[in-house]
Amino acid sequence: MSISGLHVTVFAWLATACIGWGWRRWAHVWPGVLLAVPAPRAAAWGGVAAATAYALFSGWGVPAQRTVLMLALVVGLRQGVRQWPWPLVWLLAMVAVLALDPWALVQPGFWLSFVAVGILFASGSRQKAGPVRRLLREQAVITVALAPLGVLLFGQLSLAGLVANLLAIPWVTGVVTPLAMLGVVVPPLWDLAALAVQGLVVCLEWLGGWRWATLFRPIPPLPLALCGVACGLLLVLRLPWSLRSAGLVLLAPMLVWSPKRPDIGEFEVLAVDVGHGSAVLVRTAGHSLLYDTGPRYGPGSDAGDRVVVPLLRALGEAPDTVVVSHRDSDHSGGSAAVRAAWPRARWLSSFGEGERCLAGQRWQWDGVDFEVLHPTPEHFGPDGQGRLPSNAMSCVLRVGNGRRWAWLSGDLDAERETRLALAQPHLRADLLLAPHHGSASSSSPVLLNTLRPSVALVQSGYRNRFGHPSPVVRDRYNARNMRWVASPQCGAALWRSDDPLSVQCHRDTVRRYWHHPGAPVADDGDEADPGG
């Protein structure tokens, strides 16, 4: 449960009232206390101290920091008989937060928190309203104004957010938070607080299950996104409706924008940086295929949920087909998250339930051919399960347009590679997804001599315990003048069929000064140190 600025403010208000009441009662015992520190001053600064303690207790998140600093600024100004305009207080609180934590600038919570507060200040109504009407108005304003910012930061619009907040904020503020705080004194109240949270979660899960609860959109370029954010601000400011509605013109480019796709007859391969595992996105002019779903990092944590699904949604992709090469967790660990995100996608694998990948399967998208080369029907038993070890059952996929070809082979071992290459010596490939992450048990000389690839993409973990890519494999690549790039140094690697000799490394295109430089990316036969 995230502690928001509202909870800190409510707690500060209660603490201020209690301290003021107690201070006046204390004056009956020690009359000089009011002369030393007047009750309003003691209550105000006591409330700030209590809010600070509560914020520290709750984790000292950006919303809590912002609230405590703004409370302290407002109290300090009022105690000094000063009334600053709200923009100055707002900016000063922002400077104070960044002075304490400069890295907060790159956190979505920082922007959501301060933009929300600024919007509430700027759009505040001059008319008095009851608490229910004020809550409805504030939540409607925040929902509308922050929607474009949500697309920029998360690639999604929460259509159920208004209803969820109207339900959650009063319940958490009026029931969960008081019970949780009183539980410090009366521990059984924590059980009641837990029941209150569980009831809230049931309602929120029901809201989240709505078909249109969340609308996903590709994350637009910064100029278009800023135009969308300006639209959100215009819609909620105290301006004539003619000016507000004009802001919708600024929103349209952000909503209709989509990333550039390959031309008809061309394709691109994106080797996603998922650590030591495999996840590859193949895109054509109108379709996309996901090859492997990334590793499982631990209980309840996998690359599918943390990397693959957010990345595909940020790119505006909904895979038509998902191929999971084999059952090893570094290739199939994210399958559950991917299947939940796109349940209608065609699913091919060499294990479990669903359709099997079998040699001879072919299809074409937008002038690009897809062909499965391994395993064969003989590799499966009567029950549909593989007869070979897991790696040897890897689905081998060949993608090409007649001029350029890409070869994806999971963790296929050298023996199976050799048999496959000798059975079809005419096969060629410009791009090779390094089999088994560059292990010495794969990338056999027979396969490399048959395919004659120009580029190899190695998906391996930084300083992985296996030492992939193996020095033996690197020597084989270098001896054949193959350019190879590894994800620890390159990040996500993009290869395009219309520019087959180059690889675009994400670490280079979006490099930041705080990024670890790692080792140089191997290029034109130069060897890179996998250990960084």
N, C-alpha and C positions, 0 to 999 in steps of 0.2 A: 504494500500500500504506500503510494507516494505521498509525502507530506507537502502540501501546496502552501502558497503564501496565505491563502484564505484561512487555513487551519492555524497558522502562526498568528495571524491577526486576531482571530477569535480568542485564542489563548491569551494574547497580550491584553485584549480588552477585559477579559475576566480577571486576569491578574491585577490590572490597574484598579478595577472596582474593588477587589478584595483588599489590596494594599491600602487604598484610600480609606476604606471603612475601618481597617485595623489601626491605621495611623491615628485616626481621630479618636478611637477608643483608647489608644495608648496615651493620648494627651491627658486623659483623666487621671492617669497614674503619674505621669511626668509632664506637667504643663509646659515646661520649657522646650519640649520636642518640637512643638509647632513654631516656636520662635526660631529654633535652629534650622529646621527644614519644614517649610509649609507642606500641608497635606497634598495639594495638587502636584507639587514638584516631586515629592516622595512617591506618589502613586504613578506619575508619568514615567520616571526613570526606573522605578521598580518594575513597571510593566515591560519596559525595554529589556531589563536584565532577565526577567522571567522568559520573555520571548527568545532571547539569545540562548538561554539554557535549553529551552524546548527545541530550538532549531539545531543546536549541537547534538542533543539527544536523538533527534530524528535523522541524523546523517549529514547535516550541513550542506544540503543540495543548493543549486543555484536559486530556485524559487525562494527557499528559506533565507538564504543570504540576502537576496534582494529585498525581502520583506523586512528583515531586521534592520538593514541599513536605512531603508526609507523611514521606518518607524523612528529610528534614532535621529535622523535628519529633521523630521517633522517636529519631534519633541524638542530637539535642540533649538530650532528656529522659534518655536512658540514660547519656550521658556526664555528666550532672548527677546521676546516681543517683536519678532520679525515674521513677515508673511511673504515668502518667496513665491514667484509664479511656479506652477507645477512643472513646466518643462525644465526649470533649473534644478528642482529637487530630483526629478527623474534622471537627468543627465549626471548629476552629482552622485546618485546612488549607483549608476552604471559605472562611473569612473572608480568608485570605491570597490565594487565587486571585481573589476578587472585589475585593480592594484593588488588585491589579495590573491587573485587567481587569474593570471593573464590567459591561461588555456581555456577559461570559460568561454572565450570568444568563438571557439570552434565547436561548442556544444549546442545542439538544437534547443535544449532547455533554456539556455541564456536568451536566445532570440525570441522564443515563444513567450517566456516570462516577461521580458521588458516590453516587447511589442504589445502584449495583452494589457499591461498596466497603462502604457501610453495611450492605447486606444480607448480604454475606459475613461481616462482623464479627458482626452480630446473630445469624446462623443457624449460626455455626461449631459444628462437632461437637466434643464433649468426648472422643470416642474417637479413638485413633490409627489412621491409615489409610495405606496405601501411596500412592505418587504417582498411579497410575492410578485407583484408587478415589477419591482426593481430587479429581482432575480431573473425573471423571464427576459427582461430587456437586456440585462448584462450578458446573459448566456447567448441570446440571439446575436448581439453585437460581436461577441468574441468568436462565435462560430462562423459568421460571415466574413469577418475581417481576417481571421487566421487561416481560412480554407486555402487561399493561394499559397500562403507560406508553408502549409502542410504538404502541398504538391512539390514545392522546391526542396524541402528537407527530407520528406519521406516518400514522395511519389504517390500520394494517396489523398483522397477526400473522405472524411468520415461523415457520412450522411446521417448516421445514427448518433453522432456525438452530442447534438443538442439535447435529445431525449435522455441520453445516458447521463449527461452532466446535471440535468434538472432532477434526476433521480438520485445520483450519487452524492452530489455536494451537500444537500441538506441532511442526508442520512449519515454521511461520514462526519460532518461537522456537528450535528446535533446528537448523534447516538454513538458512533464508533469511537470518535476521538475522546469524548468525556469518559466513556467506559474504560478505554485504554489507559487514560491518565489516572483515573481513580483506582485502577487495578494495582498501581504502585503501593497504595495503602491497603486496599482490600483485594488480594489476589483472585478470589473467585469471580470478580467482575471481568477478568480477562476472558473467562469462558463465555460470558455473555457477549463480550466484544467479538470473540471469534465467531459465535453464532450469527451476530449481526453482519459480519463480513461475508460469511458463507451465503446468507440470504441475498446479499447484494450481488455476489458473484453469479448466483443463479439467474438473477434478473439481467445482469449485463451479458452473460453468455447467450441468453435468449435474444437480446437485442443484436448481439454480434452475429447471430445465426440468420438474420434477415438477408435476403438475397442481395439487396442493394444497400446493406449497412455500410460498406466501404467501396469507393470507386477508385480504382488504380489507374494512374496515368504515368506516361514516361516523364522522367525528370527533365524539364526543359533547360535550355541554356540560360545563363544568368540574366542577360538583358530581358528575355521574354518573361522570366520568372519575376524580375523586379517590376515589370509592367503589371503582372498579375497581382502582386502585393499592393501596388498603388491602387489598383481597382478595388481591392478589399478595403483599403483605407477610405477611399472616396465614398463607398457605399454606406459607411457608418458615421461619417462626420456630419456635423450640424451645418449642412449646405442645402440649397434648393434641390428638389428632386430632379430638376433638369440636369444639374451638374453631376449628381450622384449616378443617374442612369448612364451618363456618358462614360462612366468608368467601366461599363461592361465592354466597351470597345477595346479597352486595354487587356481584358481577360481573354478575349477570343483567341489571339495568337498562341497563348500558353496552352489552351485546351485542345487546339487542333494540331499543334506541333507533334511530330513523330520523328524519331531518328532516321537518318538516311540508310536505305537498304541497298544491297548489291543490285546491279542491273540484271535484266533478264539474261540467263545463260551464265551468270557469274555467281560465286559463292564466297563466303568468308568463314574462317574457323577461329573461334575465340577460346583459348585455353585458360580457364578461370583459375585464379590463384586461391586454392583452397587448402594450402599446406600440403602434407604428404598424402595425396590422393588424386583422384581424377574427376574432372567435370569439364566438358567441352561443349560449346554451343556452336552449331553449324547453321548459318543463315543463308537463305536464297532471297530472291526478290519478293516472295510472298509467303514463305514458310520458314519454319525453324525446327531443328532437331537437337535434343539434348542427349549427349553421350556420357553416361555415368552421372552420378548425383553427388559426388564428394564424400569425404570420410565422416565417420562418427567420431566426435571429439571425446565424448564421455556420456554418462547417463543424462538424458534430457538435452543434449547439446550435439548438434551435427551441422555440417556445412550446408545441407539442403535448406535448413531453416535460417541459418545465420548469414549465408553468402549467396547461394544459388538462387533461391526464390526472390530475395530482395533485388539481386542484380537483374534477373530477367524482367521483373516488374518495372525496374527503373529504365530498362531499355524498351519497354512496351511489348515484350515478347510473351507469347503463350504457345509453348511448344506443341506442335502437331504430333510429334512422335518422341518418345523417350526410350533410349536403348541403354540398358544396364548390362555391362559386359559380363560380369560374373558376381558371385555372391560375397566376395571379400568386402569387409566393412569400409575400406578406404575407397571403394568404388560405388558401393550401394548404401552407405550410411545415411545419405540424405533422401532416400527414396520415399519414405513416408511423408515428409514435408512437401516434396515435389508432387506426389500423387494427390495429396489433399488440396494443393493449390490449383492443380489442373486435372481434375478427375476424368475428363473426357479425352485426354491424350491417348494415342495408341501406345501400348507398352510392350516392348520386346526385351526378353532377357533369356539367359541360359539356365535359370533356376526358378524355384518358387511357382506361384500361380501366374496365369496370364499366358500370352502368346510367346512361343519360342522363337528366337532368332535362328534361322536355318539357312545354310548355304543355298544360294539360288534365289532368295527373296530379292526382288528388284522393284523400284518405283522411281518416278521422275517428278521433280518439282521445278517449274520455271526454267526448263532447259538444263537442269542439273540431275545427273544420275546417281542413285544410291543403290549399292549392292552389298549384300551380306555374303561373306566368303567362308565363314567358319562359325560354329560347328556344323557338322552334317547330321542328317537324321540318325545315322548309325551310332552317333556318339550319345544318344539318349536311350535309356532303358524303356521297358513297357510302361512303367509308371510315369514316364515323362521326365525323370530325373537324370542328370548327367552320369555317364559311365567313367569319365576321366576326372583327374584332380581339378580343383576349382580354377586354377590359372589356365590349365589346358582347355577349359570349356569357354574361354573368353570369346565374346562375339567380335568378329573382325568385320569392320565396315569400311568400304571403299567409296569415296565420293568424288565425282568429277564431271567435267563438262565436255570431254573429248580432247581437250588441250591440256588441262591441268587437273591433277588428281591429289587427293589427300587420303592417307591410310591411318585408320584408327584400330588398334588391336588389343586394347586392354593390357592384361598381364600374360599374354600368350608366351609360352616358353620357346626356347630355341629349336627344340625338336619339331614342334608343330609349325613354327615359322619356316623351317627348312622344307618340310613336306609340302607346305602350301606354295612356297616359291618354286620348288621343282615341278610341281604339278601344273603351274601356270607361269612359265618363264617369260611370257609376253607382258606381264603386269608391270606397270610403272607408277611412280608416285613422286610428285614434287614436294609434298609435305609429309613428314612422318611424325606421328605422335609417339614419342619414344616408348616402346613396349616396356612394361613393368618398371616405369619411372627411371629407365636407364640402368636397370640391373644387369649384372654380368651374365645372368641366365637367359637374357633375351638379346635383341638387336644382333642376331647372328650374321656373320659375314655373307652367307648365302642370301639372306633376305636383303641386306644392304646392296649387294652386287646386282640383285635382280631389280629392285625398285629404283635404285640410283636417285634417292631423294636429294634435293638441294638444301632443305631446311628440316631440322628436327626440333620439336618442342618437348622439353623435359618437365613434367609436373612432379616436383619433389618438394619435401619440406626443408626448411632452413636448418642446417646442421643435423639432418635426419640421421638416426642411429645406423641406418643401412649404408650410408656413404654414397647414396645415389646422387648423380650418375656415377657409375663405376669408372675408375681410371681406364679399365680395359675398353669399355664402351666409348669413352671420350677419345681414346686413341683410334678406335675404328672410325669414328666420325671425322676426326681430323685428317686421318690418312686418305679419306675420300673427298676432302675439301668440302665437307658439309658444314653449313652454318648451324650451330645449335645454341639454343637459349634455354635457360632453366628459370623456373618461376621464382626461386629465392632472390635472384638478381634482376629479373625482368618484371616480376609481378604478372598480371594478366597479359597474355601474349596474343596479338591479333595478326592473322595471316590472311591475305586476300588473293583470290585466284587471278585477278587482273594485275597484281604486282607480286609475282611469286618469289622473288628473291629478297624481299624485305619483310621484317617482322616489327610490328609496332609494340613497344613495351610500355605498359601503363605507368611503371615507375618513372619512366623518362618524360612522358607527356604531362604528368601531374605531379612532378617532383616538388616536395616541400623541404624547407631547410632542416626540419626535424627528422626527416627520413634517414634511416641508417643507409649509408652508401652501398654496403655489401661489396661483392666482388664485381669486377667488370663483366659485362655480358659477353659471352664468347661470340666472336664474329670472324668470318672468313678464315676459319680453321684455328683461330687463337683459342687457347685453353683457358677456362675459367675455374677458379677454385670453388668447389661446391660448399666449402665451409665458410665462405664469406671472408 
